[in-house]
Amino acid sequence: MSDRQGKGSAPPTLKPGYDLEAFARETDSRIRIESLPLSDRPTAPPPPDAVPRASDVPVLAISREDLEWFELSEDARDLLRQVNGRDTVAALSTLLRIPEGQLVDQLEALAREGLLTWR
C-alpha cells in the first residue's frame, strides 16, 4: 500500500467541537465522586417537612406508566390521574370536590411514597 502523504508526515490535528478544558474538569470531577465510598457520596436532600399550601402544585415524581407497579387504592389512582403539574392544590380540591385539608393529607401520603413532588 502506498503512502500518499509521504513518509513521516501525519494528518493535520483538528480542534474538537467542544470545550476541551471543561470536558477535562467534568471528567475529573466524576472520577473523584465515583472513587468515594457510597457513604461519602452526595445525596439528594430529604423532602421538605413544610405542609403544602393551596397555591402549591403537585407534580408526578415518576412516569404514569410506572404507577401501575404500585399497590394503590382506587381513590389514590383517581387522584393521581388528576395531577397534571399545572393545577394547584386549591384547583384540585375544587375539581375533585374534596376539602382542601383532606386533599393535602392524601397528597402528602403519596409524596412520602415518592410518587409526588411539589412546585
C-alpha positions as CSV (number, residue, x, y, z in Angstrom):
1,M,0.0,0.0,0.0
2,S,1.4,3.4,-0.9
3,D,1.7,6.3,1.5
4,R,0.2,9.3,-0.3
5,Q,1.4,11.9,2.2
6,G,5.0,10.7,2.3
7,K,7.0,9.1,5.0
8,G,6.9,10.7,8.4
9,S,4.0,13.1,7.7
10,A,0.9,12.9,9.9
11,P,-2.6,14.1,9.1
12,P,-3.4,17.5,10.5
13,T,-4.8,17.7,14.0
14,L,-8.3,19.2,14.2
15,K,-9.6,21.2,17.2
16,P,-12.6,19.3,18.8
17,G,-16.0,20.9,18.6
18,Y,-16.3,21.2,22.4
19,D,-14.5,22.9,25.2
20,L,-11.7,20.5,26.0
21,E,-10.8,22.1,29.4
22,A,-14.5,22.0,30.5
23,F,-14.6,18.3,29.5
24,A,-11.5,17.5,31.4
25,R,-12.8,19.3,34.6
26,E,-16.1,17.5,34.4
27,T,-14.5,14.1,33.8
28,D,-12.0,14.7,36.7
29,S,-15.0,15.6,39.0
30,R,-16.9,12.5,38.0
31,I,-13.8,10.3,38.7
32,R,-13.4,11.8,42.1
33,I,-17.1,11.3,43.1
34,E,-17.1,7.7,41.7
35,S,-14.0,6.9,43.8
36,L,-15.7,7.9,47.0
37,P,-17.2,5.2,49.2
38,L,-21.0,5.1,48.9
39,S,-21.5,6.6,52.3
40,D,-19.4,9.8,51.4
41,R,-21.2,10.5,48.0
42,P,-23.5,13.4,47.8
43,T,-27.2,12.5,48.0
44,A,-30.4,14.3,47.2
45,P,-31.8,16.4,50.0
46,P,-34.7,14.9,52.0
47,P,-38.1,16.2,51.1
48,P,-39.2,19.4,52.9
49,D,-41.3,19.0,56.0
50,A,-43.4,22.0,55.2
51,V,-47.1,21.4,54.7
52,P,-48.2,22.1,51.1
53,R,-50.2,25.3,50.6
54,A,-53.2,25.9,48.5
55,S,-51.0,27.6,45.9
56,D,-48.6,24.7,45.6
57,V,-48.7,22.4,42.5
58,P,-48.3,18.7,42.9
59,V,-46.2,17.0,40.2
60,L,-45.7,13.3,39.5
61,A,-42.3,12.2,40.5
62,I,-42.4,9.1,38.3
63,S,-43.9,8.3,34.9
64,R,-47.5,7.5,34.7
65,E,-46.6,4.1,33.3
66,D,-44.6,3.2,36.4
67,L,-47.7,3.9,38.6
68,E,-49.1,0.5,37.7
69,W,-46.3,-1.2,39.7
70,F,-47.5,0.4,43.0
71,E,-50.3,-1.1,45.1
72,L,-52.6,1.9,45.3
73,S,-56.2,2.3,46.3
74,E,-58.7,3.3,43.7
75,D,-59.0,6.7,45.4
76,A,-55.3,7.3,45.1
77,R,-55.2,6.2,41.5
78,D,-58.2,8.6,40.7
79,L,-56.3,11.4,42.5
80,L,-53.1,10.7,40.6
81,R,-55.0,10.8,37.3
82,Q,-55.9,14.4,38.0
83,V,-52.3,15.5,38.9
84,N,-51.1,17.3,35.8
85,G,-48.2,19.5,37.0
86,R,-50.3,22.7,36.4
87,D,-53.2,22.7,38.8
88,T,-52.7,23.9,42.3
89,V,-54.0,22.1,45.4
90,A,-56.9,24.6,45.6
91,A,-57.9,23.9,42.0
92,L,-57.7,20.1,42.5
93,S,-59.8,20.5,45.7
94,T,-62.5,22.3,43.7
95,L,-62.3,19.9,40.8
96,L,-62.5,16.8,42.9
97,R,-64.9,18.2,45.5
98,I,-62.6,17.2,48.3
99,P,-62.0,19.5,51.3
100,E,-58.5,21.1,50.9
101,G,-57.2,19.7,54.2
102,Q,-58.3,16.1,53.3
103,L,-56.7,16.5,49.8
104,V,-53.4,17.8,51.3
105,D,-53.3,14.7,53.6
106,Q,-53.8,12.4,50.6
107,L,-51.2,14.2,48.5
108,E,-48.7,14.2,51.3
109,A,-49.1,10.4,51.8
110,L,-48.4,10.0,48.0
111,A,-45.4,12.3,48.3
112,R,-44.0,10.2,51.2
113,E,-44.2,7.2,49.0
114,G,-42.1,9.0,46.4
115,L,-44.9,9.4,43.8
116,L,-45.3,13.2,44.0
117,T,-43.2,16.3,44.5
118,W,-44.2,19.9,44.8
119,R,-43.7,23.0,42.8
